[in-house]
């Protein structure tokens, strides 16, 4: 294992789809561990899966890092590893959802050397299970944030 590599585990959750949702993230680097989570009052599971990855990447302070991201979302992992998202960009995200979050993720993607790895959800991986706990607790919490773009019908005036 490369000691300089940052490891990120992520998970997203929604109670109903759409419904209240949240994400959970664990960042690990050189023996340090940080947990991040947040909940939203109305969102989707896929948006929270993306937000988990985004939150993890945006927490990295220095650019040019080697990062491995573990996610149980085939939507996220395959879109990056199989390069689907780059085709979506060329087509202007025609008939694709979550353009705002994909563009935000790709902004961080360009700043680091990333590898995405799919892990089976709700299985024996303790880090993925902890991220699931963080995500569901955030979704069930109080003072939930507003997923403004989703609540505006998926239209981001800044994109």
C-alpha atoms as a printed R data frame, in Angstrom:
    type eleno elety resid chain resno       x      y       z
1   ATOM     1    CA   UNK     A     1   0.000  0.000   0.000
2   ATOM     2    CA   UNK     A     2   1.336  3.408  -0.985
3   ATOM     3    CA   UNK     A     3   1.664  5.427   2.216
4   ATOM     4    CA   UNK     A     4   1.268  8.695   0.302
5   ATOM     5    CA   UNK     A     5  -1.974  7.557  -1.332
6   ATOM     6    CA   UNK     A     6  -5.174  8.978   0.126
7   ATOM     7    CA   UNK     A     7  -7.971  6.458   0.576
8   ATOM     8    CA   UNK     A     8 -11.581  7.613   0.492
9   ATOM     9    CA   UNK     A     9 -14.649  5.507   1.206
10  ATOM    10    CA   UNK     A    10 -18.026  7.013   0.346
11  ATOM    11    CA   UNK     A    11 -21.692  6.158   0.457
12  ATOM    12    CA   UNK     A    12 -24.945  7.934  -0.251
13  ATOM    13    CA   UNK     A    13 -28.459  7.264   0.941
14  ATOM    14    CA   UNK     A    14 -31.972  8.557   0.511
15  ATOM    15    CA   UNK     A    15 -35.136  7.718   2.403
16  ATOM    16    CA   UNK     A    16 -37.365  7.430  -0.606
17  ATOM    17    CA   UNK     A    17 -36.059  8.341  -3.999
18  ATOM    18    CA   UNK     A    18 -36.550 11.270  -3.888
19  ATOM    19    CA   UNK     A    19 -36.675 11.892  -0.182
20  ATOM    20    CA   UNK     A    20 -34.447 13.009   2.658
21  ATOM    21    CA   UNK     A    21 -30.884 11.928   1.933
22  ATOM    22    CA   UNK     A    22 -27.338 12.014   3.143
23  ATOM    23    CA   UNK     A    23 -23.796 11.020   2.424
24  ATOM    24    CA   UNK     A    24 -20.961  9.614   4.486
25  ATOM    25    CA   UNK     A    25 -17.243  9.776   3.799
26  ATOM    26    CA   UNK     A    26 -14.119  8.381   5.433
27  ATOM    27    CA   UNK     A    27 -10.754  9.834   4.404
28  ATOM    28    CA   UNK     A    28  -7.585  7.994   5.403
29  ATOM    29    CA   UNK     A    29  -4.011  9.134   4.955
30  ATOM    30    CA   UNK     A    30  -0.816  8.213   6.790
31  ATOM    31    CA   UNK     A    31  -2.636  6.805   9.803
32  ATOM    32    CA   UNK     A    32  -5.085  9.720  10.028
33  ATOM    33    CA   UNK     A    33  -8.820  9.257   9.607
34  ATOM    34    CA   UNK     A    34 -11.549 11.852   9.089
35  ATOM    35    CA   UNK     A    35 -15.293 11.285   8.799
36  ATOM    36    CA   UNK     A    36 -17.593 13.674   6.943
37  ATOM    37    CA   UNK     A    37 -21.351 13.570   6.511
38  ATOM    38    CA   UNK     A    38 -24.277 15.822   5.678
39  ATOM    39    CA   UNK     A    39 -28.012 15.418   5.173
40  ATOM    40    CA   UNK     A    40 -30.426 17.006   2.710
41  ATOM    41    CA   UNK     A    41 -34.177 17.439   3.030
42  ATOM    42    CA   UNK     A    42 -35.058 16.332  -0.525
43  ATOM    43    CA   UNK     A    43 -32.699 14.597  -2.931
44  ATOM    44    CA   UNK     A    44 -31.975 11.266  -4.611
45  ATOM    45    CA   UNK     A    45 -29.711  8.345  -3.871
46  ATOM    46    CA   UNK     A    46 -27.544  8.984  -6.944
47  ATOM    47    CA   UNK     A    47 -27.075 12.632  -5.975
48  ATOM    48    CA   UNK     A    48 -25.938 11.588  -2.509
49  ATOM    49    CA   UNK     A    49 -23.546  8.992  -3.947
50  ATOM    50    CA   UNK     A    50 -22.017 11.784  -6.026
51  ATOM    51    CA   UNK     A    51 -21.968 14.228  -3.098
52  ATOM    52    CA   UNK     A    52 -20.045 11.720  -1.000
53  ATOM    53    CA   UNK     A    53 -17.288 11.541  -3.600
54  ATOM    54    CA   UNK     A    54 -17.315 15.321  -4.065
55  ATOM    55    CA   UNK     A    55 -17.122 16.008  -0.322
56  ATOM    56    CA   UNK     A    56 -14.222 13.599   0.042
57  ATOM    57    CA   UNK     A    57 -12.272 15.116  -2.831
58  ATOM    58    CA   UNK     A    58 -13.001 18.702  -1.802
59  ATOM    59    CA   UNK     A    59 -11.638 17.935   1.679
60  ATOM    60    CA   UNK     A    60  -8.183 17.296   0.184
61  ATOM    61    CA   UNK     A    61  -6.204 20.482   0.670
62  ATOM    62    CA   UNK     A    62  -3.260 19.881  -1.686
63  ATOM    63    CA   UNK     A    63  -3.630 19.265  -5.421
64  ATOM    64    CA   UNK     A    64  -1.920 16.459  -7.319
65  ATOM    65    CA   UNK     A    65  -2.611 13.705  -4.801
66  ATOM    66    CA   UNK     A    66  -2.900 10.006  -5.574
67  ATOM    67    CA   UNK     A    67  -6.380  9.010  -4.403
68  ATOM    68    CA   UNK     A    68  -8.285  5.743  -4.369
69  ATOM    69    CA   UNK     A    69 -12.034  6.125  -3.950
70  ATOM    70    CA   UNK     A    70 -14.103  3.148  -2.829
71  ATOM    71    CA   UNK     A    71 -17.820  3.336  -3.528
72  ATOM    72    CA   UNK     A    72 -20.692  0.874  -3.686
73  ATOM    73    CA   UNK     A    73 -22.279  2.965  -6.442
74  ATOM    74    CA   UNK     A    74 -21.795  1.385  -9.844
75  ATOM    75    CA   UNK     A    75 -23.380  4.559 -11.259
76  ATOM    76    CA   UNK     A    76 -20.426  6.620 -10.000
77  ATOM    77    CA   UNK     A    77 -17.616  4.088 -10.427
78  ATOM    78    CA   UNK     A    78 -18.586  2.999 -13.934
79  ATOM    79    CA   UNK     A    79 -19.244  6.536 -15.153
80  ATOM    80    CA   UNK     A    80 -15.643  7.439 -14.314
81  ATOM    81    CA   UNK     A    81 -13.721  4.199 -14.834
82  ATOM    82    CA   UNK     A    82 -15.519  3.334 -18.086
83  ATOM    83    CA   UNK     A    83 -15.303  6.991 -19.207
84  ATOM    84    CA   UNK     A    84 -19.076  7.326 -19.745
85  ATOM    85    CA   UNK     A    85 -19.149 10.782 -18.174
86  ATOM    86    CA   UNK     A    86 -16.767 12.129 -20.817
87  ATOM    87    CA   UNK     A    87 -19.214 11.074 -23.528
88  ATOM    88    CA   UNK     A    88 -22.020 12.719 -21.563
89  ATOM    89    CA   UNK     A    89 -20.025 15.951 -21.567
90  ATOM    90    CA   UNK     A    90 -19.558 15.812 -25.349
91  ATOM    91    CA   UNK     A    91 -23.330 15.391 -25.728
92  ATOM    92    CA   UNK     A    92 -24.094 18.224 -23.287
93  ATOM    93    CA   UNK     A    93 -25.512 15.748 -20.768
94  ATOM    94    CA   UNK     A    94 -28.471 15.193 -23.094
95  ATOM    95    CA   UNK     A    95 -31.001 13.002 -21.249
96  ATOM    96    CA   UNK     A    96 -28.631 12.647 -18.250
97  ATOM    97    CA   UNK     A    97 -29.331 13.746 -14.715
98  ATOM    98    CA   UNK     A    98 -27.096 15.413 -12.137
99  ATOM    99    CA   UNK     A    99 -25.072 17.519 -14.566
100 ATOM   100    CA   UNK     A   100 -24.284 20.012 -11.797
101 ATOM   101    CA   UNK     A   101 -22.747 17.355  -9.563
102 ATOM   102    CA   UNK     A   102 -20.885 15.591 -12.359
103 ATOM   103    CA   UNK     A   103 -19.247 18.874 -13.368
104 ATOM   104    CA   UNK     A   104 -18.358 19.571  -9.738
105 ATOM   105    CA   UNK     A   105 -16.875 16.087  -9.347
106 ATOM   106    CA   UNK     A   106 -14.879 16.471 -12.556
107 ATOM   107    CA   UNK     A   107 -13.420 19.736 -11.291
108 ATOM   108    CA   UNK     A   108 -11.851 17.768  -8.434
109 ATOM   109    CA   UNK     A   109 -11.096 14.839 -10.756
110 ATOM   110    CA   UNK     A   110  -8.759 17.057 -12.773
111 ATOM   111    CA   UNK     A   111  -6.815 18.113  -9.660
112 ATOM   112    CA   UNK     A   112  -5.717 14.634  -8.583
113 ATOM   113    CA   UNK     A   113  -4.687 11.205  -9.827
114 ATOM   114    CA   UNK     A   114  -7.805  9.175  -9.096
115 ATOM   115    CA   UNK     A   115  -8.695  5.527  -9.119
116 ATOM   116    CA   UNK     A   116 -12.270  4.417  -8.447
117 ATOM   117    CA   UNK     A   117 -12.960  0.969  -7.006
118 ATOM   118    CA   UNK     A   118 -16.397 -0.587  -6.633
119 ATOM   119    CA   UNK     A   119 -17.153 -2.423  -3.374
120 ATOM   120    CA   UNK     A   120 -20.227 -4.469  -2.597
121 ATOM   121    CA   UNK     A   121 -22.580 -2.448  -0.424
122 ATOM   122    CA   UNK     A   122 -23.992 -3.696   2.870
123 ATOM   123    CA   UNK     A   123 -21.439 -6.501   2.960
124 ATOM   124    CA   UNK     A   124 -18.333 -7.193   5.013
125 ATOM   125    CA   UNK     A   125 -16.345 -4.029   4.318
126 ATOM   126    CA   UNK     A   126 -16.249 -2.133   7.643
127 ATOM   127    CA   UNK     A   127 -15.396  1.208   6.010
128 ATOM   128    CA   UNK     A   128 -18.260  0.988   3.532
129 ATOM   129    CA   UNK     A   129 -20.598 -0.047   6.342
130 ATOM   130    CA   UNK     A   130 -19.474  2.931   8.440
131 ATOM   131    CA   UNK     A   131 -20.087  5.273   5.500
132 ATOM   132    CA   UNK     A   132 -23.578  3.799   5.180
133 ATOM   133    CA   UNK     A   133 -24.174  4.533   8.885
134 ATOM   134    CA   UNK     A   134 -22.955  8.105   8.431
135 ATOM   135    CA   UNK     A   135 -25.138  8.600   5.336
136 ATOM   136    CA   UNK     A   136 -28.330  7.194   6.841
137 ATOM   137    CA   UNK     A   137 -27.821  9.047  10.130
138 ATOM   138    CA   UNK     A   138 -27.342 12.275   8.187
139 ATOM   139    CA   UNK     A   139 -30.512 11.611   6.160
140 ATOM   140    CA   UNK     A   140 -32.431 10.990   9.399
141 ATOM   141    CA   UNK     A   141 -30.995 14.069  11.101
142 ATOM   142    CA   UNK     A   142 -32.372 17.503  11.782
143 ATOM   143    CA   UNK     A   143 -31.364 20.814  10.204
144 ATOM   144    CA   UNK     A   144 -31.127 19.191   6.789
145 ATOM   145    CA   UNK     A   145 -29.516 21.164   3.982
146 ATOM   146    CA   UNK     A   146 -31.308 22.103   0.767
147 ATOM   147    CA   UNK     A   147 -30.292 20.393  -2.473
148 ATOM   148    CA   UNK     A   148 -31.228 23.549  -4.339
149 ATOM   149    CA   UNK     A   149 -30.556 22.275  -7.846
150 ATOM   150    CA   UNK     A   150 -32.649 19.145  -7.302
151 ATOM   151    CA   UNK     A   151 -35.485 21.106  -5.730
152 ATOM   152    CA   UNK     A   152 -35.432 23.493  -8.720
153 ATOM   153    CA   UNK     A   153 -36.090 20.568 -11.014
154 ATOM   154    CA   UNK     A   154 -32.468 19.771 -11.770
155 ATOM   155    CA   UNK     A   155 -31.709 23.179 -13.262
156 ATOM   156    CA   UNK     A   156 -28.552 24.878 -12.039
157 ATOM   157    CA   UNK     A   157 -28.509 28.519 -13.153
158 ATOM   158    CA   UNK     A   158 -24.701 28.477 -12.822
159 ATOM   159    CA   UNK     A   159 -24.167 25.606 -15.273
